[in-house]
Structures are given as structure tokens and as C-alpha cells.
């Protein structure tokens, strides 16, 4: 493909710098300041961050007074620094992830431009920024956007070192791997090192790989980043963090199902077409090209990167959809080579995605009627009520966009594919996420702010939505309530509260969606 950008038509506009910058900013920051925190993950991370600031303990993380050993420390430090400088808000808590996501997009653009050309680099921005799953992770106040940025930085620099060995690149690799390790542990190093082993070994350069791995520059850099905090957390907690994180949240997470997130070896393989939507139509051309010619060099490296992620997490007993994102970047890279050849059928995936996202709110009422779980039923009913004129207008715009994808026949198919992809991402960000946020999480925020206004001791019982603690700006223990306390719980927990102590009559002072706040008098 020529390095010359398209000189006319819609594609020229879509690949222009202002449009790319706007797309990246909307995908990473869109609605991040207004969306309430989503439980369980965002609530857990941000509760630990808020507690870090409150207690002044920046070495060990706690969630409502209980040690939290799920992840290493880096994302908590970054969130705490953001909150310290900009105040406690959903935006300040999400800011490190949003910035890491922008960096992830930027270095992906740079690497594709360096290895291929400017046109494919700009297409890479569209592919990554328009991917709905990635867009959700971009702004989530968890470790994954940061981890993906650091892992991609390591992968890219490893390939640069493969092309031209130099000490500066080794230094950067040591930094990326060290920071990645402080973000999510061994997986941040295992994937890049394993993929690089295949790359070097395939060219008969195994000795070069060993020299790079054990080079003093990379080793010392890595150890200097990782070791100090490990020493500090040992001095603070002894072996508890090491047992909790390395044994439970690494070995046990792989060997046993945790938090009801089980799966099977074919889970990600079956889910992949959905997770790659709206670019699912480009999977077949990528596969065909790999069969036409044996992958070598960069193609082999990208393919190994993806297959390692797919294999490792497919055989893990704990599976979550966003784990596959660790291997999506190389697939998107391969897709950029085929996007400008996209045809009529490539529009099917974005059209169906937009159709599903646009019409899904219309079925919330029916789903509520069919649900037998009080919490889910209440959330769906509230979502139906919140589906107001603004959201309905977005549904209409989505349907009009589908019509436009097929009716504007003078516009080339690749341009229509990019527009449809951006449309699906925007609908996810401004229709589905806000609607679910209003129905599931806004009541949590309102209950917490009411509890804060009333004052006095508060506990959570029969529910695990830690964002409540963030909004109340205080530690809220999870335990059975005592007389005189406020109780944050599910709307169907009143009978359970009555059974705890027959002499106490809980008084409901707030109820909305699936949650309630009681005075335990």
C-alpha cells in the first residue's frame, strides 16, 4: 500500500488529523466525567484508592478496612495522585485510565506508521478507538487500560530491538516490563517474553534472546522498579500480600473459577467475533492472508502475541471478556492491511451492532417482566423509566445511520465501515453506558450521599457495591448491622434484616432501582 493518504472523498476527511484526534478523545474520555462508577470492579479499585488517601498508607491497599490483594500498586498510586491534585470525582478517578488509553492509541499509531505506512497507521487509530469493548476499558477506573498501554509499549520495543539491537531500547523494555509488573503482576512480563522467544527462535537467534533477557540494563532496570515496593509491602504486611496476590489472584485464578467468572476452552474463540465487532468482517481476509504465505518476522510476532493471549486465557478457569483485549492490538494491526479492500458484507457487523445497541433499551421492560430476581427486575424497570427523549433520539439516530450505511452508494465501502464503526462506539458511550449507569449505579450514589448527609455509622449488608464507600467518602464495613446504624443493602433484603434481631424494626429511608437504605432502629 502506498504511503500517500487518500486525496479525495470521505476517506480523506476520516483520516485527517482533526477527525482522528476528536475520535480518540471521545472514545477515551466520552462521558467519563458523568458516568457513575460501575460495580464491582470500578467500585473496588476506587474504594481502595480513596482509602489509601484517607489512611495515608501508600504501600498496601485496603477496601473498607480489609486488605485488598487483587492487584499490585501502580494504578492505585496514579488514581490517588489524580484525586490529590484534582479532588475526588469520577473523572479524577478515571483520568489515569483515560490518559493511558490515549497513550495506547498513540503508540499503536506510531508503531504501525514505523513498520508499515501513514495510511495504515491512521486506520489503526480508527480500529482501536472505534472498538466498543476497548472504548469501555479506556475510561474504566481499573488497571486494564494502563496494562494494555504498558504491554503494547513492551511488545513494540521488543520488536524494535529484534530489528536493531541497542541499549536504549533495552532500557525502555525494562521500564515497560517493570511498570507492567507493578500494574498487574507476572502476566505483564510473561506474554511479551514468550512472544519474543518465538520470534527470535524462529530466526535461529535464541542466543540473542537470552542475551537481551539477561542483559544488565534490562534486568537492573526491571529490578529497580519492582523490588522497592515489594520490600515495602513485605515490611507492612509480611507474607500476606504475596500469598493473596501471587497464590490466590494468579495461580488460583488460572486453576480455579473465581467470582463466578468461569468459562470453557472455547469461550474466547466463540466470543472473538463479537468482541471484534464492528470489524468482524475483516477477520476472514486476515485468516486468508496468513494461509497464503507462511507468517514470518512481524506477522509471526503479531500472530504469536494474539495466540498466546487466546491460549493462556482460554485454559484459565477464571474468564472475563476484557482479558482478550491483551491480544486485540496485533489483530487490529493485521486488519489495517485489509480495511481499504472492505466490501459490501463488511457493513453487516456495524449495522447489526448499531441495531442491537439502538433497540436494546426497548426490550428492558419485557426483560423486567420475565425476571424472577428482585434486584435485576428493579434495575431493568428503572432503565425503562430512564429511557427518555434524549435516549430515544439516539435510538432514532442509530437507525438512520444504518440506513445511511446502505443508501449512500456513491461513498466507498471502507469509508462507510469506518463511519458505522464510529457510530457503534458512540452509541455504546452515549446510550447504553449512561442508561445502565442511571439504572444500576446512580441509586448507589444517591443512597451514599443521603447516608453521608444523615451521618452516623453505616454498614453494607447482603450487597457488594463498593462504590457506595467512594460516594460516602468513608469506610463502610460489610457485616451484620447493629442497632442505631444505617444499612445499605438490596431492595429484597428486608426480611433478612428482620431475622437478624426480632426486636429491631428496620425503617426504609431510601429505595431506588435495586438498592435500599435502612435505619436499623
Protein Blocks (a to p, Z undefined) as FASTA:
>chain_A
ZZbdcfedjklmmmpmklmmmmmmmmmmgoklmmccddfklmmmmmmmmmmmmnopakbc
ceehiacfkbcfklmmmmmmmmmmnopafklmmmmmmmmmmmmmmmmmmmmmmmmmmklm
mmmmmmmmmmmklmmmmmpccfklmmmmmmmmmmmmmmmmmmogcfklmmmmmmmmmmmm
mmnojmlmmmmmmmmmmmmmmnopmmmmmmmmmgmklmmmmmmmmmmmmmmmmmmnomml
mmmmmmmmmmmmmmpceehiacdfklmmmmmmmmmpcklmmmmmmmmmmmmpccehjlmm
mmmmmmmmmmmmmmpcbdcfklmmmmmmmmmmmmmmmmmmpcfklmmmmmmmmmmmmmmm
mmmmmmmmmpcbfklmmmmmmmmmmmcfklmmmmmmmmmmmmmmmmmmmbcfklmmmmmm
mmmmmmmmmmmmmmmmmmmmmmmmmmmmmmmmngpadddehiacfklmmmnopacddddd
dehiacdddfklmmmmmmmpmmbccddfbdehjbccdddZZ
